[in-house]
Amino acid sequence: MASQSRAVSREEAQTALSRILLEKIRRDKHPSYTQMTMLEQSLPASLHRDYLNILLQKVIEDDRPSITMLRRIQRIADQL
């Protein structure tokens, strides 16, 4: 019997990619600018708070957080 695969919706694909990027950003001490930008372009509303919390944690752990990171946090917070 041939296996039937279900087509993945655009939203499911974006959410899957977002979760992968969120995990990479969480693990990296200094996350990739490109990965953060890609994430922000496809981040579903349901993951905005997770992303914001990850960025806030990065700032808390950094003695000298970058202005770029602070501005990202401000932009994400404005979208909530």
N, C-alpha and C positions, 0 to 999 in steps of 0.2 A: 504494500500500500504506500503510495507516494505521500510524503509529508506535506502538509499545507502550511505555508508560512503566512502569517498575518502581516499586512503592510503596516509599517510604522508611520504614524502621523507626524506632521511637521512639528507639532507641539511636543510630542514624545521625544523626537530626535533632539530638539532644542533643550529640553529638560535634561536628557541624558548627557549631552555635551556640557551643559551648565554644571551639572553635578561633578563631572570629571574635572572641569576647570576649577570649580570651588575647592575640591580636594587638593589639587596641585597648588593653588594659591595659599591654602591653609598651611600646607607643609613647608613651603619655601619661606626662608627668612626674609628674602627680598624678592617678592613675586615678580614675574615677568610683566612688564608694561603692556606688551602685546597680548598676553593671555588675559589680563584684566580688561583690556579694551574689548577683546572678542567676547568675553563673558558679559560685559555691560550691554553689548549690542543684541544679545539673544536671551538675556536673563528673564525668566518668567517672574511675574509679580510674586508668586508664592515663595520664591527664593531670595527676594530682596533683603529681608531681615537677616537671613543666614549670611549673606555676603557682607552686609553692613557689620554684623558682629565679628566676622573674620577680620575685616579691615580695622575695626576699633581695637581688636586684640593686638594686631600688628603695631598700632600706634602706641598702645600701652607698654608693649615690650621693647620699644625702640627709644633709646635716650634722646635721639634727635630725628624724629619723624620728618619725612620730606614734605614740603609744601604740596607737592603733587598728590601724595597720599591723603593729606588733609582735605584737599579740594575734591578728591574722589569721594571721600566720606561725606562731604557736604552735599555733593550732587546726588548721591544715593539716598541720603536722608531726606532730601527735598522731594524725592519720588515716592516716599512712603505715604 
